[in-house]
Amino acid sequence: AQKITQTQPGMFVQEKEAVTLDCTYDTSDQSYGLFWYKQPSSGEMIFLIYQGSYDEQNATEGRYSLNFQKARKSANLVISASQLGDSAMYFCAMREDLVGGSNYKLTFGKGTLLTVNP
Amino acid sequence: KAGVTQTPRYLIKTRGQQVTLSCSPISGHRSVSWYQQTPGQGLQFLFEYFSETQRNKGNFPGRFSGRQFSNSRSEMNVSTLELGDSALYLCASSFGLAGDPYEQYFGPGTRLTVT
């Protein structure tokens, strides 16, 4: 069963506007973490933002914020004031906690290709 | 502080050969995870090492193996290469202990082409 769903294969946004990239997840665990990564054409995965399932506040990192709606199992990424350099593939990922141990296995979605137009 | 480094960045191998890829984590990080990225399958978890022990394993055949050294550097090996092993191989490092920050930082990847 697919655990991370990114329904937008591609998105376009005008420079300086905000954009929301969707991510829904499926887990029966109470403790888990959600990540967003950016992958430019060079291939390197760049960590953007992390949200723990018990975090009460939505995570923010500069122009990035994570709209975490636990009941709906969604973790959308909001990029404010888009820049040309934001054009890249964006991946949502989830880490599920193991009973009695640490789990560093990430399950990734298929990604959303964001294009920022001047 | 230096990021995650991976060597080599590019490799071309022939079917049937074997290959070894290397990953040096961020200083202080003890967990190293490996992922395979292909256009068809996306990003898939291979395995994770912590303190020289494999702690978690994905669903890959035994041709894929790894190890970690006492300085936390990790290598992965693929034996008897197949055309389908052509991919970008990414490693990620993290502190690795419960209670530590869970953020994982990726290296630039090794692009392997099997001909």
Interface residues (C-beta under 8 A of the other chain):
Chain A: G33 F35 Y37 S42 G43 E44 M45 I46 F47 Y50 G52 F91 A93 R95 G101 S102 N103 Y104 K105 L106 T107 F108 G109 K110 G111
Chain B: S31 S33 Y35 G42 L43 F45 E48 F50 R55 N56 G58 L88 L90 A92 S94 G96 L97 A98 P101 Y102 E103 Q104 Y105 F106 G107 P108 G109 R111
